[in-house]
Amino acid sequence: MNTERSYASRLATYLTWCNDREVEWSAPGFVNLLRFRDWLVSTPLPARGRKGTGAPRFRKESSANAVLTTMTEFLRFGVGHGWVPSQVAESLSQPKFLRFVPHGFESGENGQFRQVRARTIKFKVDDPGIECFTPDQVDLMIRLARHARDKFLIVLMRATGMRIGETLGLRREDLHLLADSRSLGCRSKGPHVHVRRRPDNINNALAKSVKSRVVPVGEEVVLSYRDYQWERAEVPQADECDMVFVNLFRGPLGRPMSYPNAKQLFDRIAKWAEIVARPHMLRHTAATEWIAAGVPQDVVQTLLGHASPASLSPYLHASDARKREAVERVAREAR
């Protein structure tokens, strides 16, 4: 749901720009698309602070690329439905031969799939890589979390690599934290969590993958959940809700936590810890730690719920620390 909200906002930016300049959105012309691209980074964003008196802010090129990607895919979608002329879609990309392919990419018997279409309306930016936490940062976030519920949220996401939508969409029946869950009608062994897609969640939390999966958890998750249950029991309204994460400290009490609630939580902790902290970084952290620990890639792919092995490619790049460790280990063995 949060992804759809982001796409809608980016698309609204493009449509509003066209409307303000009386440009036909379905046939804007290549020159106007270039003007839109430059406008994205040259026009100040609304100022923050009281009464809009904050310092001017500008959209980063990487953020502008996200808007341009959404615009491009929407126009291509429009071609298939007859809303947009085909020549518009053709101007949005050009042929490109992939000299290097990501892990898991199928090039074809004669390399025919190396020829792809590359976007023409974009900024060239350096790939910053994935953002994740260090172990010390995760420990600090857990210590700074004021409530057992918030600590459990952080511990669970770091241990399972679940997306925030999957986490907020959990119901109590999804948590099988006993050593043996056969009494619950479940054959999975050991403590674990079921990740399921439910379109009817009243907080609009939605798992991205339509395929359910089981993610094992350890003692830290079990103990953290126990502490949260003691805290939750102090709020009678929470008994009426089957969702795992609910409002306990502000109204409406007992209602499921929403994505804005979770974002506010991470924003507060980030301010206290003086770090950048977003929910999705815990997913990156889990994946990075699994890869570094030597967990097979097919296992990591299953734990994360990725449909394609290529989705793991961002986590497979060796960090400076890991490269240094490898060189020093070989040197020690040589000595």
N, C-alpha and C positions, 0 to 999 in steps of 0.2 A: 504493500500500500504506500509506503514511503517512497519507493522507487517511482510509482505512478505519479505521486504528487510532484516529485522533482521533474519528471518529464513534462507534466502539464505546465509547470512554471516556466520551463525553458521554452516550450512551444508558445506560451502566451507572450513571452518577450519578443519572439520573432513576429507574431501576428500583430502585436501592438505597434511595433516599429513600422511594419508595412502600412497599417491603417493610418498612422500619424503622417506618413509621407505620401499617401495615396498611391502606394505601390501594390499591384495585384499580387497577392501572396502566392498564387498558383503558377504565375509566370513572371517572376521578378526580374529576370535577366541577370546575366553573370556579373555585370558591373554593379548592379544594386546589391547583389550578394556580397561582393567585396566591400561595398560601403557598409553593409550591416556588420560584417566581420570587424572592420576597423572601429565602428561605433561602439561595439561591445567593450573595447578596452580603453577608449578615449573619453567616454561619457561618465562623469562621476555617478556613483551609486548614492542612494539616499543616505544622508548623514545619520550617524548614531548619536546617542546621548540625549539629554533633555532638550526638548524643543528643537531637535535637529541641528544642534550647534557643534557637533563633533567635527573632527578633521575630515577633509574629503577622502573618499575611498574609491578605488578603481578596481574593476574586475581583472583578475589575473588571466593571462593567456591560456592557462590550463583550464580555468573555469569557462572562458569563452569557447574553448574547443568542445566542452561538454554541451553548450548551447548549440553550437554548429552541428555537432553530431546528431542531436535530436532533430534539428531542422532538416538535415539531409535525409535522415531515415523517414521523416514524415512526408517529405516531398516524393521520395521513392515509393512510399506506401500509396500516395495519391495517384501515381502513375498507374498502378495496378487497378485502381478503382475508376480511372477515367477522369479524375479531377485535375490532373496535372499533365501537361504535354510531355511526351517521351523525351524530347530534346532537352528539357530541363534536367531530368535525371542524368542524361548522358553528360551534361556539362559539369556535374558534381563530382565526377571521378575520372580517372585516366588509368590506362594499363600500367602495371608494375610487376616486375619479375623479382621474386623473393630469392635473394642470394643465400640467405640464412633462414631456416625455418625453426619454429619453436618445437620443444619436445612434444612428441605425440602427433605432430602434423603429418598427414598422409599426402605425400607429393605426387602419388600416382606412378604407374609403371614407367612412364617416359617423362616424368616431371611436369605433366600437363597442369597440375594443380598449383604449381608455383606461380603461374600467371594470375594475378588478382587485380582487383580494381581499387586504386588508392584515392582517397578524398582529395579534392583540389581546394576546397574552401576550409582552410584551417591555419593555425599558427604552428610553427615548428618549435617545439619545446623539448627540453631534456627530460628523459624519463626519470622521475624522482624515486622510482621503486616503491615498494610497499612500506607502509608505516606500521610499526609494531612497538610494543613496550619491552623494556628490559625487565628481568625478574625483580630488580629493586623497585622499579616504578610500579609494577603490579602490587607488590607488598605494601608500598606506600599508599596506593589507592585504597587497598583493603583497610589499612589502619585509619585512613581519613574518613572512610564511610561511617556515618553516624549511626546507622541502624543495621540490624542483622539482615533485614531484607536486602539492603543495598550491598552489603558484603556478599551475600549469597548470589546476587545477580552477577557481580564481578567474578567470583570464584567459578560459577557455573559456566559463564561464557568463555573464560580462559581455559577451562578444563575440557570443554566440548567443541569449541570453535563454532558454535551456533551463531547465526545471524540474529540481530536484535528482533526482527519480526518473528523468527522462530521461537526465540526466548519468551517474548511477551505473549505469544500464542499458546504457551504450554498450559495444559490443564493438570490438575493434581493426579488424574488417572494416568498421565504420561510418565510420572516419576516412579520407577520401580527400584527402590533403594535397598531392598532386602538382598541378603546373600543368595536366596532362592526365591524366585517369583512364580513358581508353579502354582502356588495357591491363588494367584491372581489370574491364572489362565495364560501365563506367558512362559515361553520356553527359553528365552534368552537367559544366560547364566550371569550371575553376579549383578551388582548394582549398575543400573543403566537408565537412560532417558530415551523415550520414544519421541521422535520429531515427526509431526504429522501436519499436513496442510488442511486447514479448516477455513473455508470462505465465510463461515457464519460467526466468527469471533466478534463480539460486540465492541471490542476496542480496535477493530480493523487490522489487528496483527495477523500477518499472513506469511507462511513459509514460502520461500521462492520456488523450491523444487516441489513438483507434484508427487514425487516418489517418497514414501515414508522411509525412515532409516532409524537404526538403533545405535546410540552412542554410549559406550561404557564410561563409567565415572569411578573415581576413587574415594578414599576415606574423607578427604578434605571436603568434597561436595556433600557427602552424607552428613558430616558433622555441622557444616554450615547451614544445611537445610534444617537440621534439628533446632539450631538456635533461632532460625527464622520462624519456625512453627511456634515456639514459645512466645515470640513477639506478636505473631499474628493472632494468637489465642486471646490476647488482651483487647482485641477489637471485635465485638460481637457481630458487627455488620459483615465481617469478612467470611463468616460461616456460610452465608447465603451465596457466595461466589465460588465456582469451581476452578477459576483461573488461578495459576500459581502466584503470579505477581499482582498484588492489589494495592490500592491506596490505603495507607494506615495512619497517615499523619496530617492529612488535609482532605477536605471534602471533594467529591462525595466519597465518604468512607466505604470501604468494601468493594468499590468498583475496580475493574481491571486497570492496571497501569497502561498508559498509552505511550506512543513514541515520544511526544513532546515531554511527558513526565521523565522518561529515561534520559532524554537529551539534557534537560535541566539538571538532572542528577550528575551526569558526566561533566557538564559545564562547571558546576560548583566544585567538584573534586579537582578538575583541571586547574581552577583558579587557586585553590588551597595548595595543591601540589606544585604549582607553577610549571605545568607541563601541558602539552597538547594531548587531549584525551577525547576520543570518540568511540562509541560502542564497537564499530566495525574493526577497530584496531586490535581488540581482543581476539577476534577471529584470525586476523593476520598473525598475532602472537602465537596462538595455538598451532597453526600450520607451520610457522617457522620453527618452533621448538620441536615439533614432531619430525620434520625433515632433518634438523640438526642432530636429533637423537638417533637417526638411522632407521626410522620407521619406513617400511616399503611404500613407494609412491602410490600403489594401488590401494593400500590401506588408508593412506591420508586422503586420497580422493573419495573413498567411501565415507570416511568420517565427516568430511566437509559437505558431502552431498553434491559434489561436482559431477556433471554429466559427461564432461570430456577431460581426458588427461592433460590437454593443453592448458586448462585452467590453473594447473599447478606451476606453470612456467615462472611466474613472478617469484615463487618461493625457492626456486632451485638455483638462483644466482648466489654464488658464494660471497659471504660478507668479508670485509677486511679482516675481522677477527678470526674467522674460520680459515682464511688463506694463511694468515700469520701462524696459526696453530699448526696447520699442515706442514709448512716449511720448517718450523722449529722441531716438530716431531721427527721428520726425516733427518734433520741435523743431529738430533739426540741419538737416533738409532745408528747413524754413521759413526759417531764417536764411540 
